[in-house]
Amino acid sequence: MALAAKVIKRTKDSFEFRISKDNFESFCDSIGLYRREFLEALGSVDIHFIQMRAAAR
């Protein structure tokens, strides 16, 4: 499944893009933001959220 994203700004070192609210969950999952290791690295994340997301994957 391809996720549509519109490139808003592009520089030599970075780019800014926009995704729809409907695609947000799929986008975060596809780039690994819901991986247990990433969530555990965030010190301010609620432990329940970590367990819920990691269990769903």
N, CA and C atoms as a LAMMPS dump frame, in Angstrom:
ITEM: TIMESTEP
0
ITEM: NUMBER OF ATOMS
171
ITEM: BOX BOUNDS ff ff ff
-5.0000000000000000e+02 5.0000000000000000e+02
-5.0000000000000000e+02 5.0000000000000000e+02
-5.0000000000000000e+02 5.0000000000000000e+02
ITEM: ATOMS id mol type element x y z
1 1 1 N 0.84 -1.182 0
2 1 2 C 0 0 0
3 1 3 C 0.882 1.241 0
4 2 1 N 0.684 2.081 -0.952
5 2 2 C 1.444 3.325 -1.036
6 2 3 C 0.709 4.426 -0.283
7 3 1 N 1.464 5.208 0.463
8 3 2 C 0.883 6.325 1.202
9 3 3 C 1.183 7.616 0.464
10 4 1 N 0.148 8.377 0.207
11 4 2 C 0.332 9.648 -0.493
12 4 3 C 0.851 10.705 0.468
13 5 1 N 1.856 11.439 0.032
14 5 2 C 2.415 12.534 0.813
15 5 3 C 2.769 13.668 -0.129
16 6 1 N 2.475 14.872 0.277
17 6 2 C 2.783 16.037 -0.544
18 6 3 C 4.018 16.721 0.034
19 7 1 N 5.05 16.864 -0.796
20 7 2 C 6.266 17.548 -0.361
21 7 3 C 5.975 19.049 -0.331
22 8 1 N 6.155 19.649 0.842
23 8 2 C 5.866 21.061 1.052
24 8 3 C 7.113 21.918 0.857
25 9 1 N 8.228 21.458 1.405
26 9 2 C 9.471 22.227 1.355
27 9 3 C 10.638 21.256 1.261
28 10 1 N 11.598 21.56 0.416
29 10 2 C 12.772 20.721 0.247
30 10 3 C 14.017 21.591 0.32
31 11 1 N 14.966 21.18 1.15
32 11 2 C 16.243 21.859 1.238
33 11 3 C 17.341 20.832 0.967
34 12 1 N 18.585 21.286 1.039
35 12 2 C 19.715 20.386 0.819
36 12 3 C 19.758 19.276 1.866
37 13 1 N 19.394 19.59 3.115
38 13 2 C 19.522 18.642 4.22
39 13 3 C 18.224 18.003 4.68
40 14 1 N 17.082 18.508 4.219
41 14 2 C 15.824 17.974 4.739
42 14 3 C 14.667 18.242 3.789
43 15 1 N 13.532 17.699 4.132
44 15 2 C 12.313 18.03 3.413
45 15 3 C 11.134 17.975 4.369
46 16 1 N 10.109 18.709 4.064
47 16 2 C 8.893 18.766 4.859
48 16 3 C 7.764 18.237 3.988
49 17 1 N 6.958 17.364 4.553
50 17 2 C 5.869 16.817 3.769
51 17 3 C 4.587 16.785 4.578
52 18 1 N 3.485 16.587 3.896
53 18 2 C 2.172 16.56 4.538
54 18 3 C 1.485 15.255 4.167
55 19 1 N 0.911 14.593 5.185
56 19 2 C 0.098 13.404 4.956
57 19 3 C -1.288 13.683 5.511
58 20 1 N -2.257 12.932 5.052
59 20 2 C -3.629 13.154 5.518
60 20 3 C -3.826 12.529 6.9
61 21 1 N -4.829 12.991 7.605
62 21 2 C -5.16 12.414 8.913
63 21 3 C -5.561 10.953 8.766
64 22 1 N -6.198 10.624 7.656
65 22 2 C -6.618 9.238 7.424
66 22 3 C -5.43 8.301 7.286
67 23 1 N -4.303 8.793 6.764
68 23 2 C -3.116 7.971 6.56
69 23 3 C -2.121 8.029 7.718
70 24 1 N -2.39 8.817 8.734
71 24 2 C -1.427 9.031 9.809
72 24 3 C -1.053 7.73 10.516
73 25 1 N -2.026 6.936 10.899
74 25 2 C -1.763 5.685 11.615
75 25 3 C -0.908 4.745 10.765
76 26 1 N -1.263 4.577 9.511
77 26 2 C -0.498 3.706 8.615
78 26 3 C 0.916 4.237 8.405
79 27 1 N 1.052 5.543 8.279
80 27 2 C 2.365 6.152 8.083
81 27 3 C 3.267 5.888 9.291
82 28 1 N 2.758 6.153 10.482
83 28 2 C 3.56 5.943 11.697
84 28 3 C 3.974 4.486 11.844
85 29 1 N 3.066 3.593 11.532
86 29 2 C 3.377 2.173 11.614
87 29 3 C 4.434 1.785 10.581
88 30 1 N 4.316 2.303 9.363
89 30 2 C 5.243 1.911 8.304
90 30 3 C 6.67 2.406 8.529
91 31 1 N 6.844 3.535 9.209
92 31 2 C 8.207 4.021 9.46
93 31 3 C 8.744 3.587 10.821
94 32 1 N 7.964 2.797 11.54
95 32 2 C 8.463 2.202 12.782
96 32 3 C 8.227 2.994 14.046
97 33 1 N 7.355 3.974 14.023
98 33 2 C 7.126 4.766 15.233
99 33 3 C 6.399 3.994 16.327
100 34 1 N 5.783 2.882 15.975
101 34 2 C 5.082 2.08 16.978
102 34 3 C 5.882 0.846 17.386
103 35 1 N 7.136 0.767 16.964
104 35 2 C 7.976 -0.347 17.398
105 35 3 C 8.284 -0.19 18.879
106 36 1 N 8.325 -1.288 19.571
107 36 2 C 8.552 -1.285 21.024
108 36 3 C 9.84 -0.534 21.373
109 37 1 N 10.898 -0.759 20.624
110 37 2 C 12.187 -0.134 20.926
111 37 3 C 12.11 1.385 20.827
112 38 1 N 11.407 1.878 19.83
113 38 2 C 11.276 3.321 19.67
114 38 3 C 10.444 3.917 20.802
115 39 1 N 9.333 3.278 21.111
116 39 2 C 8.468 3.805 22.168
117 39 3 C 9.147 3.771 23.534
118 40 1 N 9.92 2.727 23.79
119 40 2 C 10.626 2.644 25.066
120 40 3 C 11.702 3.725 25.179
121 41 1 N 12.23 4.159 24.056
122 41 2 C 13.247 5.203 24.066
123 41 3 C 12.676 6.57 24.428
124 42 1 N 11.405 6.729 24.278
125 42 2 C 10.769 8 24.629
126 42 3 C 10.458 7.995 26.123
127 43 1 N 11.156 8.777 26.873
128 43 2 C 11.013 8.761 28.319
129 43 3 C 9.653 9.213 28.827
130 44 1 N 8.935 10.046 28.08
131 44 2 C 7.674 10.585 28.576
132 44 3 C 6.444 9.832 28.09
133 45 1 N 6.635 8.679 27.441
134 45 2 C 5.498 7.927 26.911
135 45 3 C 4.858 7.11 28.024
136 46 1 N 3.551 7.137 28.073
137 46 2 C 2.799 6.367 29.054
138 46 3 C 3.013 4.872 28.813
139 47 1 N 3.297 4.104 29.862
140 47 2 C 3.595 2.672 29.738
141 47 3 C 2.417 1.908 29.139
142 48 1 N 1.212 2.319 29.442
143 48 2 C 0.042 1.652 28.868
144 48 3 C 0.019 1.805 27.349
145 49 1 N 0.338 2.977 26.862
146 49 2 C 0.374 3.222 25.419
147 49 3 C 1.421 2.337 24.765
148 50 1 N 2.575 2.198 25.39
149 50 2 C 3.642 1.352 24.869
150 50 3 C 3.148 -0.085 24.75
151 51 1 N 2.543 -0.591 25.801
152 51 2 C 2.08 -1.981 25.801
153 51 3 C 0.974 -2.184 24.767
154 52 1 N 0.063 -1.24 24.644
155 52 2 C -1.034 -1.368 23.711
156 52 3 C -0.526 -1.396 22.273
157 53 1 N 0.363 -0.479 21.916
158 53 2 C 0.886 -0.393 20.552
159 53 3 C 1.777 -1.581 20.213
160 54 1 N 2.652 -1.955 21.129
161 54 2 C 3.572 -3.054 20.853
162 54 3 C 2.818 -4.384 20.723
163 55 1 N 1.777 -4.567 21.499
164 55 2 C 0.993 -5.793 21.429
165 55 3 C 0.219 -5.886 20.116
166 56 1 N -0.18 -4.75 19.582
167 56 2 C -0.943 -4.735 18.335
168 56 3 C -0.07 -5.056 17.124
169 57 1 N 1.232 -4.963 17.25
170 57 2 C 2.129 -5.193 16.107
171 57 3 C 2.594 -6.581 16.132
